[in-house]
């Protein structure tokens, strides 16, 4: 059976990166195939209110935006069918600098919803399109200025008799970038000049998920507290205003630690079932962000809270790419074919570092 495989030099990329890869084709039976076509897609999509209206999958609101739409890139084409043998067709393309990070989430009971941002590359044999292969790509959300500290500070006045004393709470996330299935490390600093002890500390990781679409005169008006109309747009919060992903409270002071603060508080970036939480993303229709809220309670009933935004939570790695096994015939002698613009590769790149992890170039 004739076989085709597409493989990139990595499974994860940042906006603006160049993706290097190769299409591998093994022809063991005569075929009408005369070339190789490449498709590259990247888009975001959401649907809210699944199960309402006409049919079980008809949403109340949905929207989509294409960021990369290359559906018919001729990587190679021959005037006659390709002969028996094993071939490799190298390619490269650059990602846009302003694209949202990969994302996939769904939920809801009474009102179901789904949201995704996905990227993939697909190849097929021209003239024998049933011979095809596809690989997903993970794109990380563009990170903000890493010099911008993830820190929040709040000061309150506490009455002690007829005088006031200062109490301040400072929270800082120690790492500029985090990753799903890992931990965010939080440092809390407490400066308590009053005689009122801290009696409890509560830390929450909250998620804010926003779905956005255009509003027009034909848009149905719904009595849905999760939908807000603003600036000719509908902003949908399918998880309400904020969803608490993780919460931890300390109600007993061991050795006065609550009056001083705590260091390296580990906030899990996974669910109770150890599943990865959705990463941060910022698209035109799908936006997901997180914040850490720390609240302390004093003996006199006063409280003090700080909110620290989480700059970036990256998705887990591309497991399909990492654990995929290339067929044995790729390790045989391959004929390197010259590919066509705009995804062709210059020779000094082909025999350089970008292709060093792709057979057969790593052997050169």
C-alpha angles and dihedrals in degrees: 000000000000113000136197129190133184120204132175126204091247140013098223131048142176124230109277094027122131115239114216122192150138139230114222119203127187115189113190098153129049110270142183088225112123105169150359127264123199127204124191122186137178125170146141125230139173137182124192126190098026112185095034125109125007108004135353094278100043109117127210091223132013138157140177139195127193117217098171121023112168104149104159113034110157103214094176136354132182128195091232133033117285117261126238112284146082120286139182124205113193121206142173137192135171126237120230116257095232109052129124123251123260113277139171127175140139138174147133133120110209091022113029124203141175134193132184145167112195141169130194144161123218134185135193139179110255109236092018102052094169086076099081144133137194136200129189124225128209115218118194119224111255105261121230123238103311090208088066104100119229094224138128131190132193130180127193135181117238121201117228109178105309096336134078127229129192124248120183135182123197124185126189133178107221099209124060094210129032135191133219114258089027133087136263111221115219129193120201121195119191124190109188117180093165129084091239109107124217107251101181143015126199126187123189135184108210129189127209114198119186129187116191135194137159120274122221138167090266094054109114116245112229133188091233118138089205093065124077125181114214135152094356090305135105114226112198122195103191092181092045119248096320136354121210108227097177135007133183129179133191114197101169124066111225109201094337093294092141090062091056104036135240135266132218098007103184114226111192117229093205138071128260087267089055092248118146117260115231112274126240116274136168114200134148093263105016124051128169126178138162137212136187117226119196120188129182126193123210129211092252092056097258118132136199126201136185129189120209119191116225104228099202140359111183123209122251116272125279099273094179089059095040097051101033114117119219115225118258095246090068087071090058124088108299128197109227109221126205109241131211131249141297093036098031121126127229116233097244089058094042091058095039138081099292092066098034092104095050123082131274094012096065088065095057 
